[in-house]
């Protein structure tokens, strides 16, 4: 099943990814705040990702929002790589990252204490 997909990546693979992309993790709280701002800008008034009958789908994070959210983590123009990461993280191939997929993605590409991530997690759901 798609939800059982697991990947093991050797440390050398992670190091090569960082070297090729210039990846730098962002603070978890900053990414959560930026996500809420991006969702509000697309028409989800309170940035909770659920929409409110105002024309925004509110079904999740689309590719453009994903690129705006995590693009600062990478050096230079990495649109092709961001598209590939989005497709990989979109486990159900819906074209949007739902709350669970978004939470996994944000956890992977950010840093922060477990307590901070648990405190801010409800703002994502």
N, CA, C and O atoms as a GROMACS GRO file, in nm:
protein
  500
    1UNK      N    1   0.082  -0.118   0.000
    1UNK     CA    2   0.000   0.000   0.000
    1UNK      C    3   0.087   0.125   0.000
    1UNK      O    4   0.201   0.122   0.047
    2UNK      N    5   0.034   0.235  -0.052
    2UNK     CA    6   0.110   0.360  -0.060
    2UNK      C    7   0.151   0.411   0.078
    2UNK      O    8   0.257   0.471   0.091
    3UNK      N    9   0.070   0.388   0.180
    3UNK     CA   10   0.099   0.440   0.313
    3UNK      C   11   0.203   0.356   0.387
    3UNK      O   12   0.245   0.394   0.496
    4UNK      N   13   0.243   0.245   0.330
    4UNK     CA   14   0.343   0.160   0.392
    4UNK      C   15   0.481   0.179   0.330
    4UNK      O   16   0.576   0.110   0.367
    5UNK      N   17   0.493   0.271   0.236
    5UNK     CA   18   0.619   0.293   0.168
    5UNK      C   19   0.722   0.346   0.267
    5UNK      O   20   0.699   0.447   0.334
    6UNK      N   21   0.833   0.279   0.275
    6UNK     CA   22   0.942   0.321   0.363
    6UNK      C   23   1.070   0.325   0.282
    6UNK      O   24   1.092   0.243   0.193
    7UNK      N   25   1.153   0.421   0.316
    7UNK     CA   26   1.279   0.436   0.242
    7UNK      C   27   1.392   0.449   0.342
    7UNK      O   28   1.381   0.522   0.441
    8UNK      N   29   1.500   0.380   0.316
    8UNK     CA   30   1.622   0.397   0.395
    8UNK      C   31   1.723   0.463   0.304
    8UNK      O   32   1.745   0.420   0.191
    9UNK      N   33   1.784   0.568   0.354
    9UNK     CA   34   1.882   0.641   0.276
    9UNK      C   35   2.013   0.640   0.353
    9UNK      O   36   2.018   0.677   0.470
   10UNK      N   37   2.120   0.598   0.286
   10UNK     CA   38   2.251   0.596   0.348
   10UNK      C   39   2.298   0.739   0.374
   10UNK      O   40   2.260   0.832   0.302
   11UNK      N   41   2.381   0.757   0.475
   11UNK     CA   42   2.433   0.890   0.509
   11UNK      C   43   2.501   0.954   0.389
   11UNK      O   44   2.490   1.075   0.368
   12UNK      N   45   2.572   0.874   0.309
   12UNK     CA   46   2.638   0.928   0.190
   12UNK      C   47   2.536   0.988   0.093
   12UNK      O   48   2.565   1.087   0.027
   13UNK      N   49   2.419   0.927   0.084
   13UNK     CA   50   2.312   0.980  -0.001
   13UNK      C   51   2.261   1.113   0.048
   13UNK      O   52   2.236   1.204  -0.031
   14UNK      N   53   2.245   1.126   0.180
   14UNK     CA   54   2.202   1.253   0.239
   14UNK      C   55   2.308   1.360   0.214
   14UNK      O   56   2.275   1.472   0.174
   15UNK      N   57   2.433   1.325   0.236
   15UNK     CA   58   2.542   1.421   0.214
   15UNK      C   59   2.547   1.466   0.068
   15UNK      O   60   2.570   1.584   0.040
   16UNK      N   61   2.526   1.374  -0.026
   16UNK     CA   62   2.526   1.410  -0.168
   16UNK      C   63   2.408   1.501  -0.200
   16UNK      O   64   2.423   1.596  -0.278
   17UNK      N   65   2.292   1.474  -0.142
   17UNK     CA   66   2.174   1.559  -0.162
   17UNK      C   67   2.202   1.702  -0.115
   17UNK      O   68   2.171   1.797  -0.186
   18UNK      N   69   2.261   1.716   0.002
   18UNK     CA   70   2.294   1.848   0.056
   18UNK      C   71   2.395   1.918  -0.034
   18UNK      O   72   2.380   2.037  -0.064
   19UNK      N   73   2.497   1.846  -0.079
   19UNK     CA   74   2.600   1.905  -0.164
   19UNK      C   75   2.543   1.951  -0.298
   19UNK      O   76   2.581   2.056  -0.349
   20UNK      N   77   2.453   1.874  -0.356
   20UNK     CA   78   2.398   1.906  -0.488
   20UNK      C   79   2.292   2.014  -0.483
   20UNK      O   80   2.276   2.089  -0.580
   21UNK      N   81   2.218   2.025  -0.374
   21UNK     CA   82   2.106   2.118  -0.369
   21UNK      C   83   2.130   2.239  -0.282
   21UNK      O   84   2.055   2.336  -0.289
   22UNK      N   85   2.234   2.235  -0.199
   22UNK     CA   86   2.256   2.343  -0.104
   22UNK      C   87   2.150   2.346   0.004
   22UNK      O   88   2.122   2.452   0.060
   23UNK      N   89   2.092   2.230   0.034
   23UNK     CA   90   1.984   2.222   0.132
   23UNK      C   91   2.027   2.270   0.269
   23UNK      O   92   2.132   2.231   0.320
   24UNK      N   93   1.944   2.353   0.329
   24UNK     CA   94   1.960   2.399   0.467
   24UNK      C   95   1.823   2.391   0.534
   24UNK      O   96   1.729   2.455   0.488
   25UNK      N   97   1.810   2.313   0.642
   25UNK     CA   98   1.679   2.306   0.706
   25UNK      C   99   1.639   2.440   0.767
   25UNK      O  100   1.723   2.517   0.812
   26UNK      N  101   1.509   2.465   0.769
   26UNK     CA  102   1.453   2.587   0.825
   26UNK      C  103   1.391   2.558   0.961
   26UNK      O  104   1.356   2.443   0.988
   27UNK      N  105   1.377   2.658   1.048
   27UNK     CA  106   1.311   2.635   1.177
   27UNK      C  107   1.164   2.595   1.157
   27UNK      O  108   1.092   2.655   1.078
   28UNK      N  109   1.122   2.494   1.230
   28UNK     CA  110   0.986   2.441   1.220
   28UNK      C  111   0.882   2.552   1.238
   28UNK      O  112   0.789   2.563   1.159
   29UNK      N  113   0.899   2.634   1.341
   29UNK     CA  114   0.801   2.740   1.370
   29UNK      C  115   0.791   2.839   1.254
   29UNK      O  116   0.682   2.887   1.223
   30UNK      N  117   0.903   2.869   1.189
   30UNK     CA  118   0.901   2.962   1.076
   30UNK      C  119   0.822   2.904   0.958
   30UNK      O  120   0.745   2.974   0.893
   31UNK      N  121   0.841   2.774   0.932
   31UNK     CA  122   0.772   2.710   0.821
   31UNK      C  123   0.622   2.701   0.850
   31UNK      O  124   0.541   2.722   0.759
   32UNK      N  125   0.585   2.671   0.972
   32UNK     CA  126   0.442   2.666   1.009
   32UNK      C  127   0.380   2.804   0.988
   32UNK      O  128   0.272   2.815   0.930
   33UNK      N  129   0.447   2.908   1.035
   33UNK     CA  130   0.397   3.045   1.016
   33UNK      C  131   0.385   3.081   0.870
   33UNK      O  132   0.287   3.142   0.828
   34UNK      N  133   0.486   3.045   0.791
   34UNK     CA  134   0.483   3.074   0.647
   34UNK      C  135   0.371   2.998   0.578
   34UNK      O  136   0.305   3.053   0.490
   35UNK      N  137   0.348   2.874   0.617
   35UNK     CA  138   0.240   2.795   0.558
   35UNK      C  139   0.106   2.861   0.586
   35UNK      O  140   0.023   2.872   0.496
   36UNK      N  141   0.083   2.903   0.708
   36UNK     CA  142  -0.044   2.969   0.743
   36UNK      C  143  -0.062   3.097   0.662
   36UNK      O  144  -0.174   3.127   0.619
   37UNK      N  145   0.045   3.171   0.641
   37UNK     CA  146   0.039   3.294   0.560
   37UNK      C  147   0.007   3.261   0.414
   37UNK      O  148  -0.077   3.327   0.353
   38UNK      N  149   0.073   3.159   0.359
   38UNK     CA  150   0.048   3.120   0.220
   38UNK      C  151  -0.095   3.071   0.201
   38UNK      O  152  -0.160   3.106   0.102
   39UNK      N  153  -0.146   2.991   0.295
   39UNK     CA  154  -0.283   2.943   0.284
   39UNK      C  155  -0.383   3.057   0.295
   39UNK      O  156  -0.483   3.060   0.224
   40UNK      N  157  -0.356   3.151   0.384
   40UNK     CA  158  -0.444   3.268   0.398
   40UNK      C  159  -0.443   3.350   0.269
   40UNK      O  160  -0.548   3.401   0.228
   41UNK      N  161  -0.328   3.365   0.206
   41UNK     CA  162  -0.315   3.444   0.084
   41UNK      C  163  -0.391   3.381  -0.032
   41UNK      O  164  -0.436   3.451  -0.123
   42UNK      N  165  -0.405   3.249  -0.031
   42UNK     CA  166  -0.476   3.184  -0.142
   42UNK      C  167  -0.626   3.178  -0.118
   42UNK      O  168  -0.700   3.122  -0.198
   43UNK      N  169  -0.671   3.236  -0.006
   43UNK     CA  170  -0.815   3.245   0.016
   43UNK      C  171  -0.866   3.170   0.136
   43UNK      O  172  -0.986   3.174   0.164
   44UNK      N  173  -0.780   3.101   0.207
   44UNK     CA  174  -0.820   3.031   0.328
   44UNK      C  175  -0.797   3.129   0.443
   44UNK      O  176  -0.687   3.135   0.498
   45UNK      N  177  -0.899   3.203   0.478
   45UNK     CA  178  -0.888   3.318   0.568
   45UNK      C  179  -0.810   3.298   0.694
   45UNK      O  180  -0.737   3.389   0.735
   46UNK      N  181  -0.821   3.182   0.760
   46UNK     CA  182  -0.748   3.166   0.885
   46UNK      C  183  -0.624   3.079   0.870
   46UNK      O  184  -0.556   3.049   0.968
   47UNK      N  185  -0.594   3.037   0.745
   47UNK     CA  186  -0.472   2.961   0.720
   47UNK      C  187  -0.473   2.821   0.778
   47UNK      O  188  -0.366   2.764   0.802
   48UNK      N  189  -0.591   2.764   0.800
   48UNK     CA  190  -0.595   2.630   0.857
   48UNK      C  191  -0.600   2.520   0.750
   48UNK      O  192  -0.598   2.402   0.783
   49UNK      N  193  -0.605   2.560   0.622
   49UNK     CA  194  -0.604   2.463   0.514
   49UNK      C  195  -0.737   2.398   0.486
   49UNK      O  196  -0.743   2.306   0.404
   50UNK      N  197  -0.844   2.442   0.550
   50UNK     CA  198  -0.974   2.378   0.531
   50UNK      C  199  -1.068   2.453   0.438
   50UNK      O  200  -1.172   2.398   0.401
   51UNK      N  201  -1.035   2.576   0.399
   51UNK     CA  202  -1.124   2.651   0.312
   51UNK      C  203  -1.251   2.690   0.386
   51UNK      O  204  -1.284   2.634   0.489
   52UNK      N  205  -1.321   2.787   0.331
   52UNK     CA  206  -1.441   2.835   0.399
   52UNK      C  207  -1.543   2.886   0.299
   52UNK      O  208  -1.608   2.988   0.323
   53UNK      N  209  -1.559   2.815   0.188
   53UNK     CA  210  -1.658   2.855   0.090
   53UNK      C  211  -1.624   2.984   0.018
   53UNK      O  212  -1.713   3.051  -0.037
   54UNK      N  213  -1.497   3.020   0.018
   54UNK     CA  214  -1.457   3.148  -0.041
   54UNK      C  215  -1.380   3.129  -0.171
   54UNK      O  216  -1.310   3.220  -0.216
   55UNK      N  217  -1.393   3.013  -0.232
   55UNK     CA  218  -1.327   2.989  -0.359
   55UNK      C  219  -1.198   2.910  -0.348
   55UNK      O  220  -1.149   2.858  -0.449
   56UNK      N  221  -1.142   2.900  -0.232
   56UNK     CA  222  -1.020   2.823  -0.215
   56UNK      C  223  -1.058   2.677  -0.192
   56UNK      O  224  -1.154   2.648  -0.120
   57UNK      N  225  -0.982   2.586  -0.253
   57UNK     CA  226  -1.017   2.446  -0.237
   57UNK      C  227  -0.994   2.400  -0.094
   57UNK      O  228  -1.074   2.324  -0.040
   58UNK      N  229  -0.885   2.446  -0.033
   58UNK     CA  230  -0.857   2.411   0.105
   58UNK      C  231  -0.830   2.263   0.126
   58UNK      O  232  -0.835   2.215   0.239
   59UNK      N  233  -0.802   2.188   0.018
   59UNK     CA  234  -0.783   2.045   0.032
   59UNK      C  235  -0.642   2.007   0.066
   59UNK      O  236  -0.617   1.891   0.100
   60UNK      N  237  -0.547   2.098   0.060
   60UNK     CA  238  -0.410   2.065   0.093
   60UNK      C  239  -0.313   2.164   0.031
   60UNK      O  240  -0.350   2.273  -0.012
   61UNK      N  241  -0.188   2.122   0.029
   61UNK     CA  242  -0.081   2.205  -0.025
   61UNK      C  243  -0.056   2.163  -0.169
   61UNK      O  244  -0.025   2.047  -0.196
   62UNK      N  245  -0.069   2.257  -0.262
   62UNK     CA  246  -0.040   2.226  -0.402
   62UNK      C  247   0.108   2.250  -0.430
   62UNK      O  248   0.181   2.296  -0.343
   63UNK      N  249   0.152   2.220  -0.554
   63UNK     CA  250   0.294   2.233  -0.589
   63UNK      C  251   0.346   2.375  -0.574
   63UNK      O  252   0.458   2.395  -0.526
   64UNK      N  253   0.266   2.473  -0.613
   64UNK     CA  254   0.312   2.613  -0.603
   64UNK      C  255   0.332   2.653  -0.458
   64UNK      O  256   0.430   2.720  -0.425
   65UNK      N  257   0.240   2.613  -0.371
   65UNK     CA  258   0.252   2.644  -0.229
   65UNK      C  259   0.372   2.571  -0.169
   65UNK      O  260   0.445   2.628  -0.088
   66UNK      N  261   0.391   2.447  -0.208
   66UNK     CA  262   0.505   2.367  -0.162
   66UNK      C  263   0.636   2.435  -0.199
   66UNK      O  264   0.726   2.448  -0.115
   67UNK      N  265   0.648   2.479  -0.324
   67UNK     CA  266   0.771   2.546  -0.370
   67UNK      C  267   0.794   2.676  -0.294
   67UNK      O  268   0.908   2.707  -0.258
   68UNK      N  269   0.688   2.752  -0.271
   68UNK     CA  270   0.701   2.878  -0.196
   68UNK      C  271   0.737   2.850  -0.050
   68UNK      O  272   0.811   2.927   0.012
   69UNK      N  273   0.687   2.742   0.003
   69UNK     CA  274   0.710   2.707   0.143
   69UNK      C  275   0.854   2.661   0.169
   69UNK      O  276   0.916   2.705   0.265
   70UNK      N  277   0.906   2.574   0.084
   70UNK     CA  278   1.036   2.513   0.110
   70UNK      C  279   1.147   2.559   0.016
   70UNK      O  280   1.261   2.515   0.031
   71UNK      N  281   1.116   2.644  -0.079
   71UNK     CA  282   1.216   2.688  -0.175
   71UNK      C  283   1.337   2.756  -0.113
   71UNK      O  284   1.447   2.746  -0.166
   72UNK      N  285   1.317   2.824   0.000
   72UNK     CA  286   1.428   2.892   0.068
   72UNK      C  287   1.526   2.794   0.131
   72UNK      O  288   1.635   2.834   0.173
   73UNK      N  289   1.489   2.667   0.139
   73UNK     CA  290   1.578   2.566   0.197
   73UNK      C  291   1.688   2.523   0.101
   73UNK      O  292   1.783   2.456   0.140
   74UNK      N  293   1.674   2.562  -0.025
   74UNK     CA  294   1.767   2.515  -0.127
   74UNK      C  295   1.836   2.631  -0.197
   74UNK      O  296   1.779   2.739  -0.213
   75UNK      N  297   1.961   2.608  -0.238
   75UNK     CA  298   2.037   2.710  -0.308
   75UNK      C  299   1.995   2.718  -0.454
   75UNK      O  300   1.980   2.614  -0.520
   76UNK      N  301   1.975   2.839  -0.506
   76UNK     CA  302   1.946   2.858  -0.647
   76UNK      C  303   1.807   2.811  -0.686
   76UNK      O  304   1.723   2.784  -0.601
   77UNK      N  305   1.786   2.801  -0.816
   77UNK     CA  306   1.657   2.758  -0.871
   77UNK      C  307   1.652   2.606  -0.874
   77UNK      O  308   1.722   2.542  -0.952
   78UNK      N  309   1.572   2.550  -0.789
   78UNK     CA  310   1.562   2.405  -0.776
   78UNK      C  311   1.420   2.357  -0.807
   78UNK      O  312   1.373   2.260  -0.747
   79UNK      N  313   1.350   2.424  -0.901
   79UNK     CA  314   1.210   2.392  -0.930
   79UNK      C  315   1.192   2.245  -0.967
   79UNK      O  316   1.099   2.181  -0.919
   80UNK      N  317   1.278   2.193  -1.051
   80UNK     CA  318   1.264   2.054  -1.094
   80UNK      C  319   1.277   1.958  -0.975
   80UNK      O  320   1.202   1.861  -0.963
   81UNK      N  321   1.374   1.986  -0.888
   81UNK     CA  322   1.394   1.902  -0.771
   81UNK      C  323   1.276   1.916  -0.674
   81UNK      O  324   1.231   1.817  -0.617
   82UNK      N  325   1.226   2.039  -0.655
   82UNK     CA  326   1.110   2.060  -0.567
   82UNK      C  327   0.987   1.987  -0.621
   82UNK      O  328   0.910   1.930  -0.544
   83UNK      N  329   0.969   1.989  -0.753
   83UNK     CA  330   0.857   1.915  -0.813
   83UNK      C  331   0.870   1.765  -0.786
   83UNK      O  332   0.771   1.699  -0.753
   84UNK      N  333   0.992   1.712  -0.798
   84UNK     CA  334   1.014   1.569  -0.772
   84UNK      C  335   0.990   1.536  -0.626
   84UNK      O  336   0.930   1.433  -0.595
   85UNK      N  337   1.036   1.622  -0.534
   85UNK     CA  338   1.010   1.600  -0.392
   85UNK      C  339   0.861   1.602  -0.361
   85UNK      O  340   0.811   1.519  -0.286
   86UNK      N  341   0.791   1.699  -0.420
   86UNK     CA  342   0.646   1.708  -0.400
   86UNK      C  343   0.580   1.578  -0.445
   86UNK      O  344   0.499   1.520  -0.372
   87UNK      N  345   0.614   1.532  -0.566
   87UNK     CA  346   0.554   1.409  -0.618
   87UNK      C  347   0.584   1.290  -0.527
   87UNK      O  348   0.499   1.203  -0.510
   88UNK      N  349   0.703   1.286  -0.470
   88UNK     CA  350   0.740   1.177  -0.380
   88UNK      C  351   0.659   1.184  -0.250
   88UNK      O  352   0.614   1.081  -0.200
   89UNK      N  353   0.640   1.303  -0.197
   89UNK     CA  354   0.570   1.320  -0.070
   89UNK      C  355   0.418   1.307  -0.086
   89UNK      O  356   0.347   1.282   0.012
   90UNK      N  357   0.367   1.323  -0.207
   90UNK     CA  358   0.224   1.307  -0.235
   90UNK      C  359   0.194   1.158  -0.248
   90UNK      O  360   0.178   1.106  -0.358
   91UNK      N  361   0.187   1.090  -0.135
   91UNK     CA  362   0.179   0.944  -0.132
   91UNK      C  363   0.058   0.887  -0.203
   91UNK      O  364   0.065   0.777  -0.258
   92UNK      N  365  -0.053   0.960  -0.202
   92UNK     CA  366  -0.174   0.908  -0.267
   92UNK      C  367  -0.193   0.962  -0.409
   92UNK      O  368  -0.297   0.938  -0.471
   93UNK      N  369  -0.094   1.036  -0.460
   93UNK     CA  370  -0.098   1.090  -0.597
   93UNK      C  371  -0.221   1.175  -0.623
   93UNK      O  372  -0.276   1.171  -0.733
   94UNK      N  373  -0.265   1.251  -0.523
   94UNK     CA  374  -0.385   1.334  -0.538
   94UNK      C  375  -0.356   1.470  -0.601
   94UNK      O  376  -0.448   1.538  -0.646
   95UNK      N  377  -0.229   1.509  -0.606
   95UNK     CA  378  -0.194   1.640  -0.659
   95UNK      C  379  -0.187   1.747  -0.552
   95UNK      O  380  -0.149   1.861  -0.580
   96UNK      N  381  -0.223   1.712  -0.429
   96UNK     CA  382  -0.213   1.800  -0.312
   96UNK      C  383  -0.155   1.718  -0.197
   96UNK      O  384  -0.178   1.597  -0.188
   97UNK      N  385  -0.080   1.784  -0.110
   97UNK     CA  386  -0.038   1.718   0.013
   97UNK      C  387  -0.147   1.739   0.117
   97UNK      O  388  -0.178   1.852   0.153
   98UNK      N  389  -0.206   1.629   0.165
   98UNK     CA  390  -0.306   1.641   0.269
   98UNK      C  391  -0.237   1.670   0.402
   98UNK      O  392  -0.114   1.682   0.406
   99UNK      N  393  -0.311   1.681   0.510
   99UNK     CA  394  -0.254   1.719   0.639
   99UNK      C  395  -0.144   1.624   0.684
   99UNK      O  396  -0.039   1.668   0.732
  100UNK      N  397  -0.165   1.495   0.669
  100UNK     CA  398  -0.064   1.397   0.710
  100UNK      C  399   0.062   1.405   0.626
  100UNK      O  400   0.173   1.404   0.678
  101UNK      N  401   0.044   1.413   0.495
  101UNK     CA  402   0.160   1.425   0.406
  101UNK      C  403   0.235   1.554   0.432
  101UNK      O  404   0.358   1.557   0.432
  102UNK      N  405   0.160   1.663   0.454
  102UNK     CA  406   0.223   1.793   0.482
  102UNK      C  407   0.302   1.788   0.612
  102UNK      O  408   0.414   1.840   0.619
  103UNK      N  409   0.246   1.727   0.714
  103UNK     CA  410   0.314   1.718   0.842
  103UNK      C  411   0.444   1.638   0.830
  103UNK      O  412   0.546   1.678   0.884
  104UNK      N  413   0.440   1.527   0.759
  104UNK     CA  414   0.561   1.447   0.736
  104UNK      C  415   0.666   1.528   0.661
  104UNK      O  416   0.784   1.528   0.698
  105UNK      N  417   0.624   1.597   0.557
  105UNK     CA  418   0.716   1.676   0.477
  105UNK      C  419   0.780   1.786   0.559
  105UNK      O  420   0.902   1.805   0.555
  106UNK      N  421   0.699   1.860   0.634
  106UNK     CA  422   0.752   1.970   0.713
  106UNK      C  423   0.847   1.918   0.821
  106UNK      O  424   0.948   1.981   0.850
  107UNK      N  425   0.815   1.804   0.880
  107UNK     CA  426   0.905   1.744   0.978
  107UNK      C  427   1.039   1.706   0.917
  107UNK      O  428   1.143   1.721   0.980
  108UNK      N  429   1.037   1.656   0.795
  108UNK     CA  430   1.161   1.614   0.729
  108UNK      C  431   1.252   1.732   0.692
  108UNK      O  432   1.374   1.720   0.697
  109UNK      N  433   1.192   1.844   0.656
  109UNK     CA  434   1.270   1.954   0.600
  109UNK      C  435   1.289   2.071   0.696
  109UNK      O  436   1.326   2.180   0.653
  110UNK      N  437   1.265   2.049   0.825
  110UNK     CA  438   1.281   2.156   0.922
  110UNK      C  439   1.355   2.104   1.044
  110UNK      O  440   1.379   1.984   1.058
  111UNK      N  441   1.390   2.196   1.132
  111UNK     CA  442   1.446   2.155   1.259
  111UNK      C  443   1.371   2.225   1.372
  111UNK      O  444   1.312   2.331   1.352
  112UNK      N  445   1.374   2.165   1.487
  112UNK     CA  446   1.310   2.218   1.606
  112UNK      C  447   1.297   2.105   1.706
  112UNK      O  448   1.307   1.988   1.671
  113UNK      N  449   1.276   2.142   1.831
  113UNK     CA  450   1.264   2.040   1.935
  113UNK      C  451   1.133   1.962   1.917
  113UNK      O  452   1.038   2.010   1.855
  114UNK      N  453   1.132   1.843   1.974
  114UNK     CA  454   1.009   1.762   1.970
  114UNK      C  455   0.895   1.836   2.039
  114UNK      O  456   0.781   1.832   1.993
  115UNK      N  457   0.926   1.904   2.150
  115UNK     CA  458   0.822   1.978   2.223
  115UNK      C  459   0.763   2.089   2.136
  115UNK      O  460   0.642   2.110   2.135
  116UNK      N  461   0.849   2.160   2.064
  116UNK     CA  462   0.802   2.268   1.977
  116UNK      C  463   0.714   2.211   1.864
  116UNK      O  464   0.609   2.267   1.832
  117UNK      N  465   0.758   2.102   1.806
  117UNK     CA  466   0.681   2.042   1.696
  117UNK      C  467   0.546   1.991   1.745
  117UNK      O  468   0.445   2.004   1.675
  118UNK      N  469   0.542   1.933   1.865
  118UNK     CA  470   0.414   1.887   1.920
  118UNK      C  471   0.324   2.005   1.955
  118UNK      O  472   0.202   1.996   1.938
  119UNK      N  473   0.382   2.113   2.003
  119UNK     CA  474   0.303   2.232   2.038
  119UNK      C  475   0.242   2.296   1.915
  119UNK      O  476   0.128   2.341   1.919
  120UNK      N  477   0.316   2.303   1.806
  120UNK     CA  478   0.270   2.372   1.686
  120UNK      C  479   0.194   2.281   1.589
  120UNK      O  480   0.127   2.331   1.499
  121UNK      N  481   0.203   2.151   1.607
  121UNK     CA  482   0.138   2.058   1.514
  121UNK      C  483  -0.010   2.083   1.495
  121UNK      O  484  -0.058   2.075   1.382
  122UNK      N  485  -0.087   2.113   1.600
  122UNK     CA  486  -0.230   2.138   1.578
  122UNK      C  487  -0.257   2.254   1.482
  122UNK      O  488  -0.363   2.258   1.420
  123UNK      N  489  -0.166   2.347   1.468
  123UNK     CA  490  -0.186   2.458   1.375
  123UNK      C  491  -0.180   2.411   1.231
  123UNK      O  492  -0.227   2.480   1.141
  124UNK      N  493  -0.121   2.294   1.208
  124UNK     CA  494  -0.113   2.239   1.073
  124UNK      C  495  -0.235   2.156   1.037
  124UNK      O  496  -0.266   2.139   0.919
  125UNK      N  497  -0.304   2.104   1.135
  125UNK     CA  498  -0.412   2.008   1.110
  125UNK      C  499  -0.548   2.073   1.109
  125UNK      O  500  -0.649   2.006   1.089
   0.00000   0.00000   0.00000
